[in-house]
Amino acid sequence: MSIETTTIVQNITTESSDSAYTYSDKFPGAGYHKNNDGVHTAYYQFLDFIGSVKLQGTLEQYPGDDDWVDIANTQVGLGDDSTLFASDENKIVTFTGKFVWIRAAYNIQNGTLVEIRYNC
């Protein structure tokens, strides 16, 4: 059962000149609520997008910069072959974990990251 729908980012167009990621603010994950099964569903919406997007999570209540991990199977973009994702398509990913906090990491080379939302 979904407890909360959260919008992580909206209408981001800031282009990166290198391969560094920019991070969103943190938002409560399933572990924060302490009363669900840990299933999250995320929705990515793009417009003329070229770049890379992934979600990160932490189990720390007060996380520092080194307390975040990439959440498996949430990355859209730079893959093993280092190619950039280019699309107007929307993507949906599902993952399980009792993450206390969730955030987005993104690198935009062109276009717009219209929105990232998730349910937990």
mmCIF file of the C-alpha atoms, coordinates in Angstrom:
data_MODEL
# 
_entry.id   MODEL 
# 
loop_
_atom_site.group_PDB 
_atom_site.id 
_atom_site.type_symbol 
_atom_site.label_atom_id 
_atom_site.label_alt_id 
_atom_site.label_comp_id 
_atom_site.label_asym_id 
_atom_site.label_entity_id 
_atom_site.label_seq_id 
_atom_site.pdbx_PDB_ins_code 
_atom_site.Cartn_x 
_atom_site.Cartn_y 
_atom_site.Cartn_z 
_atom_site.occupancy 
_atom_site.B_iso_or_equiv 
_atom_site.pdbx_formal_charge 
_atom_site.auth_seq_id 
_atom_site.auth_comp_id 
_atom_site.auth_asym_id 
_atom_site.auth_atom_id 
_atom_site.pdbx_PDB_model_num 
ATOM 1   C CA . MET A 1 1   ? 0.000  0.000  0.000   1.00 0.00 ? 1   MET A CA 1 
ATOM 2   C CA . SER A 1 2   ? 1.367  3.387  -1.000  1.00 0.00 ? 2   SER A CA 1 
ATOM 3   C CA . ILE A 1 3   ? 1.878  5.753  1.892   1.00 0.00 ? 3   ILE A CA 1 
ATOM 4   C CA . GLU A 1 4   ? 3.158  8.824  0.125   1.00 0.00 ? 4   GLU A CA 1 
ATOM 5   C CA . THR A 1 5   ? 3.712  10.190 -3.372  1.00 0.00 ? 5   THR A CA 1 
ATOM 6   C CA . THR A 1 6   ? 6.667  12.547 -3.513  1.00 0.00 ? 6   THR A CA 1 
ATOM 7   C CA . THR A 1 7   ? 8.009  14.766 -6.292  1.00 0.00 ? 7   THR A CA 1 
ATOM 8   C CA . ILE A 1 8   ? 11.794 14.813 -6.045  1.00 0.00 ? 8   ILE A CA 1 
ATOM 9   C CA . VAL A 1 9   ? 12.610 17.205 -8.902  1.00 0.00 ? 9   VAL A CA 1 
ATOM 10  C CA . GLN A 1 10  ? 10.671 19.242 -11.451 1.00 0.00 ? 10  GLN A CA 1 
ATOM 11  C CA . ASN A 1 11  ? 11.724 21.030 -14.631 1.00 0.00 ? 11  ASN A CA 1 
ATOM 12  C CA . ILE A 1 12  ? 15.490 20.813 -14.248 1.00 0.00 ? 12  ILE A CA 1 
ATOM 13  C CA . THR A 1 13  ? 17.412 22.125 -17.264 1.00 0.00 ? 13  THR A CA 1 
ATOM 14  C CA . THR A 1 14  ? 20.788 22.974 -15.733 1.00 0.00 ? 14  THR A CA 1 
ATOM 15  C CA . GLU A 1 15  ? 23.385 21.441 -18.018 1.00 0.00 ? 15  GLU A CA 1 
ATOM 16  C CA . SER A 1 16  ? 26.557 19.883 -16.694 1.00 0.00 ? 16  SER A CA 1 
ATOM 17  C CA . SER A 1 17  ? 29.882 20.533 -18.373 1.00 0.00 ? 17  SER A CA 1 
ATOM 18  C CA . ASP A 1 18  ? 31.380 17.291 -17.073 1.00 0.00 ? 18  ASP A CA 1 
ATOM 19  C CA . SER A 1 19  ? 30.318 13.873 -15.808 1.00 0.00 ? 19  SER A CA 1 
ATOM 20  C CA . ALA A 1 20  ? 29.632 15.018 -12.226 1.00 0.00 ? 20  ALA A CA 1 
ATOM 21  C CA . TYR A 1 21  ? 26.207 14.398 -10.728 1.00 0.00 ? 21  TYR A CA 1 
ATOM 22  C CA . THR A 1 22  ? 23.987 16.994 -9.108  1.00 0.00 ? 22  THR A CA 1 
ATOM 23  C CA . TYR A 1 23  ? 21.905 15.819 -6.135  1.00 0.00 ? 23  TYR A CA 1 
ATOM 24  C CA . SER A 1 24  ? 18.359 16.682 -5.143  1.00 0.00 ? 24  SER A CA 1 
ATOM 25  C CA . ASP A 1 25  ? 17.224 17.313 -1.608  1.00 0.00 ? 25  ASP A CA 1 
ATOM 26  C CA . LYS A 1 26  ? 16.469 14.212 0.485   1.00 0.00 ? 26  LYS A CA 1 
ATOM 27  C CA . PHE A 1 27  ? 12.934 12.879 0.880   1.00 0.00 ? 27  PHE A CA 1 
ATOM 28  C CA . PRO A 1 28  ? 11.461 10.241 3.241   1.00 0.00 ? 28  PRO A CA 1 
ATOM 29  C CA . GLY A 1 29  ? 11.673 6.640  2.054   1.00 0.00 ? 29  GLY A CA 1 
ATOM 30  C CA . ALA A 1 30  ? 9.968  3.479  3.282   1.00 0.00 ? 30  ALA A CA 1 
ATOM 31  C CA . GLY A 1 31  ? 12.284 3.170  6.308   1.00 0.00 ? 31  GLY A CA 1 
ATOM 32  C CA . TYR A 1 32  ? 11.242 6.610  7.456   1.00 0.00 ? 32  TYR A CA 1 
ATOM 33  C CA . HIS A 1 33  ? 7.628  5.462  7.725   1.00 0.00 ? 33  HIS A CA 1 
ATOM 34  C CA . LYS A 1 34  ? 8.591  2.181  9.461   1.00 0.00 ? 34  LYS A CA 1 
ATOM 35  C CA . ASN A 1 35  ? 5.299  0.531  8.592   1.00 0.00 ? 35  ASN A CA 1 
ATOM 36  C CA . ASN A 1 36  ? 5.340  -0.717 5.019   1.00 0.00 ? 36  ASN A CA 1 
ATOM 37  C CA . ASP A 1 37  ? 6.941  -3.413 2.875   1.00 0.00 ? 37  ASP A CA 1 
ATOM 38  C CA . GLY A 1 38  ? 9.751  -1.263 1.447   1.00 0.00 ? 38  GLY A CA 1 
ATOM 39  C CA . VAL A 1 39  ? 8.489  -1.282 -2.142  1.00 0.00 ? 39  VAL A CA 1 
ATOM 40  C CA . HIS A 1 40  ? 9.051  1.982  -4.027  1.00 0.00 ? 40  HIS A CA 1 
ATOM 41  C CA . THR A 1 41  ? 7.959  2.885  -7.554  1.00 0.00 ? 41  THR A CA 1 
ATOM 42  C CA . ALA A 1 42  ? 9.639  5.809  -9.302  1.00 0.00 ? 42  ALA A CA 1 
ATOM 43  C CA . TYR A 1 43  ? 8.509  7.648  -12.420 1.00 0.00 ? 43  TYR A CA 1 
ATOM 44  C CA . TYR A 1 44  ? 10.956 9.631  -14.598 1.00 0.00 ? 44  TYR A CA 1 
ATOM 45  C CA . GLN A 1 45  ? 9.663  12.092 -17.218 1.00 0.00 ? 45  GLN A CA 1 
ATOM 46  C CA . PHE A 1 46  ? 11.995 13.601 -19.844 1.00 0.00 ? 46  PHE A CA 1 
ATOM 47  C CA . LEU A 1 47  ? 11.850 16.164 -22.674 1.00 0.00 ? 47  LEU A CA 1 
ATOM 48  C CA . ASP A 1 48  ? 14.601 16.120 -25.327 1.00 0.00 ? 48  ASP A CA 1 
ATOM 49  C CA . PHE A 1 49  ? 16.789 14.698 -22.563 1.00 0.00 ? 49  PHE A CA 1 
ATOM 50  C CA . ILE A 1 50  ? 20.382 13.605 -22.922 1.00 0.00 ? 50  ILE A CA 1 
ATOM 51  C CA . GLY A 1 51  ? 22.132 12.613 -19.701 1.00 0.00 ? 51  GLY A CA 1 
ATOM 52  C CA . SER A 1 52  ? 21.948 10.237 -16.777 1.00 0.00 ? 52  SER A CA 1 
ATOM 53  C CA . VAL A 1 53  ? 19.609 9.857  -13.804 1.00 0.00 ? 53  VAL A CA 1 
ATOM 54  C CA . LYS A 1 54  ? 19.618 7.498  -10.816 1.00 0.00 ? 54  LYS A CA 1 
ATOM 55  C CA . LEU A 1 55  ? 18.185 7.271  -7.335  1.00 0.00 ? 55  LEU A CA 1 
ATOM 56  C CA . GLN A 1 56  ? 20.214 6.965  -4.152  1.00 0.00 ? 56  GLN A CA 1 
ATOM 57  C CA . GLY A 1 57  ? 19.185 5.890  -0.690  1.00 0.00 ? 57  GLY A CA 1 
ATOM 58  C CA . THR A 1 58  ? 20.529 5.840  2.834   1.00 0.00 ? 58  THR A CA 1 
ATOM 59  C CA . LEU A 1 59  ? 19.740 4.055  6.081   1.00 0.00 ? 59  LEU A CA 1 
ATOM 60  C CA . GLU A 1 60  ? 21.141 6.924  8.151   1.00 0.00 ? 60  GLU A CA 1 
ATOM 61  C CA . GLN A 1 61  ? 18.739 9.209  9.961   1.00 0.00 ? 61  GLN A CA 1 
ATOM 62  C CA . TYR A 1 62  ? 21.126 12.167 9.569   1.00 0.00 ? 62  TYR A CA 1 
ATOM 63  C CA . PRO A 1 63  ? 23.137 11.300 6.439   1.00 0.00 ? 63  PRO A CA 1 
ATOM 64  C CA . GLY A 1 64  ? 26.442 12.827 5.447   1.00 0.00 ? 64  GLY A CA 1 
ATOM 65  C CA . ASP A 1 65  ? 27.881 12.992 1.947   1.00 0.00 ? 65  ASP A CA 1 
ATOM 66  C CA . ASP A 1 66  ? 29.394 9.491  2.193   1.00 0.00 ? 66  ASP A CA 1 
ATOM 67  C CA . ASP A 1 67  ? 26.258 7.749  3.533   1.00 0.00 ? 67  ASP A CA 1 
ATOM 68  C CA . TRP A 1 68  ? 24.433 7.430  0.198   1.00 0.00 ? 68  TRP A CA 1 
ATOM 69  C CA . VAL A 1 69  ? 24.380 4.364  -2.096  1.00 0.00 ? 69  VAL A CA 1 
ATOM 70  C CA . ASP A 1 70  ? 23.144 3.979  -5.650  1.00 0.00 ? 70  ASP A CA 1 
ATOM 71  C CA . ILE A 1 71  ? 19.901 2.008  -5.705  1.00 0.00 ? 71  ILE A CA 1 
ATOM 72  C CA . ALA A 1 72  ? 20.184 -0.940 -8.084  1.00 0.00 ? 72  ALA A CA 1 
ATOM 73  C CA . ASN A 1 73  ? 18.153 -0.843 -11.295 1.00 0.00 ? 73  ASN A CA 1 
ATOM 74  C CA . THR A 1 74  ? 17.177 2.833  -10.990 1.00 0.00 ? 74  THR A CA 1 
ATOM 75  C CA . GLN A 1 75  ? 19.812 4.289  -13.330 1.00 0.00 ? 75  GLN A CA 1 
ATOM 76  C CA . VAL A 1 76  ? 18.741 5.577  -16.704 1.00 0.00 ? 76  VAL A CA 1 
ATOM 77  C CA . GLY A 1 77  ? 21.641 6.817  -18.778 1.00 0.00 ? 77  GLY A CA 1 
ATOM 78  C CA . LEU A 1 78  ? 25.332 6.174  -18.507 1.00 0.00 ? 78  LEU A CA 1 
ATOM 79  C CA . GLY A 1 79  ? 25.582 2.426  -18.608 1.00 0.00 ? 79  GLY A CA 1 
ATOM 80  C CA . ASP A 1 80  ? 28.427 -0.033 -18.799 1.00 0.00 ? 80  ASP A CA 1 
ATOM 81  C CA . ASP A 1 81  ? 29.234 1.201  -22.299 1.00 0.00 ? 81  ASP A CA 1 
ATOM 82  C CA . SER A 1 82  ? 29.325 4.857  -21.066 1.00 0.00 ? 82  SER A CA 1 
ATOM 83  C CA . THR A 1 83  ? 26.668 5.985  -23.532 1.00 0.00 ? 83  THR A CA 1 
ATOM 84  C CA . LEU A 1 84  ? 24.280 8.751  -22.615 1.00 0.00 ? 84  LEU A CA 1 
ATOM 85  C CA . PHE A 1 85  ? 20.558 8.153  -22.462 1.00 0.00 ? 85  PHE A CA 1 
ATOM 86  C CA . ALA A 1 86  ? 18.612 10.243 -24.985 1.00 0.00 ? 86  ALA A CA 1 
ATOM 87  C CA . SER A 1 87  ? 14.853 10.268 -24.863 1.00 0.00 ? 87  SER A CA 1 
ATOM 88  C CA . ASP A 1 88  ? 11.455 11.892 -24.607 1.00 0.00 ? 88  ASP A CA 1 
ATOM 89  C CA . GLU A 1 89  ? 10.157 8.647  -23.126 1.00 0.00 ? 89  GLU A CA 1 
ATOM 90  C CA . ASN A 1 90  ? 8.940  8.229  -19.583 1.00 0.00 ? 90  ASN A CA 1 
ATOM 91  C CA . LYS A 1 91  ? 10.453 5.471  -17.455 1.00 0.00 ? 91  LYS A CA 1 
ATOM 92  C CA . ILE A 1 92  ? 9.116  3.588  -14.440 1.00 0.00 ? 92  ILE A CA 1 
ATOM 93  C CA . VAL A 1 93  ? 11.336 1.633  -12.048 1.00 0.00 ? 93  VAL A CA 1 
ATOM 94  C CA . THR A 1 94  ? 10.466 -0.390 -8.955  1.00 0.00 ? 94  THR A CA 1 
ATOM 95  C CA . PHE A 1 95  ? 12.832 -1.218 -6.118  1.00 0.00 ? 95  PHE A CA 1 
ATOM 96  C CA . THR A 1 96  ? 12.636 -2.579 -2.599  1.00 0.00 ? 96  THR A CA 1 
ATOM 97  C CA . GLY A 1 97  ? 14.487 -1.299 0.445   1.00 0.00 ? 97  GLY A CA 1 
ATOM 98  C CA . LYS A 1 98  ? 13.885 0.221  3.849   1.00 0.00 ? 98  LYS A CA 1 
ATOM 99  C CA . PHE A 1 99  ? 15.726 3.413  2.920   1.00 0.00 ? 99  PHE A CA 1 
ATOM 100 C CA . VAL A 1 100 ? 15.184 6.193  5.434   1.00 0.00 ? 100 VAL A CA 1 
ATOM 101 C CA . TRP A 1 101 ? 15.913 8.847  2.808   1.00 0.00 ? 101 TRP A CA 1 
ATOM 102 C CA . ILE A 1 102 ? 15.800 8.892  -1.004  1.00 0.00 ? 102 ILE A CA 1 
ATOM 103 C CA . ARG A 1 103 ? 17.364 11.425 -3.372  1.00 0.00 ? 103 ARG A CA 1 
ATOM 104 C CA . ALA A 1 104 ? 17.961 11.795 -7.098  1.00 0.00 ? 104 ALA A CA 1 
ATOM 105 C CA . ALA A 1 105 ? 21.356 12.109 -8.746  1.00 0.00 ? 105 ALA A CA 1 
ATOM 106 C CA . TYR A 1 106 ? 21.367 13.524 -12.257 1.00 0.00 ? 106 TYR A CA 1 
ATOM 107 C CA . ASN A 1 107 ? 23.700 14.744 -14.977 1.00 0.00 ? 107 ASN A CA 1 
ATOM 108 C CA . ILE A 1 108 ? 22.028 16.699 -17.768 1.00 0.00 ? 108 ILE A CA 1 
ATOM 109 C CA . GLN A 1 109 ? 23.902 17.237 -21.016 1.00 0.00 ? 109 GLN A CA 1 
ATOM 110 C CA . ASN A 1 110 ? 20.866 18.609 -22.875 1.00 0.00 ? 110 ASN A CA 1 
ATOM 111 C CA . GLY A 1 111 ? 17.109 18.947 -22.535 1.00 0.00 ? 111 GLY A CA 1 
ATOM 112 C CA . THR A 1 112 ? 14.866 18.799 -19.487 1.00 0.00 ? 112 THR A CA 1 
ATOM 113 C CA . LEU A 1 113 ? 14.374 16.415 -16.621 1.00 0.00 ? 113 LEU A CA 1 
ATOM 114 C CA . VAL A 1 114 ? 10.663 17.199 -16.355 1.00 0.00 ? 114 VAL A CA 1 
ATOM 115 C CA . GLU A 1 115 ? 9.931  15.262 -13.193 1.00 0.00 ? 115 GLU A CA 1 
ATOM 116 C CA . ILE A 1 116 ? 10.894 12.432 -10.887 1.00 0.00 ? 116 ILE A CA 1 
ATOM 117 C CA . ARG A 1 117 ? 8.175  11.146 -8.550  1.00 0.00 ? 117 ARG A CA 1 
ATOM 118 C CA . TYR A 1 118 ? 8.056  8.099  -6.325  1.00 0.00 ? 118 TYR A CA 1 
ATOM 119 C CA . ASN A 1 119 ? 5.645  6.202  -4.121  1.00 0.00 ? 119 ASN A CA 1 
ATOM 120 C CA . CYS A 1 120 ? 6.614  4.328  -0.984  1.00 0.00 ? 120 CYS A CA 1 
# 
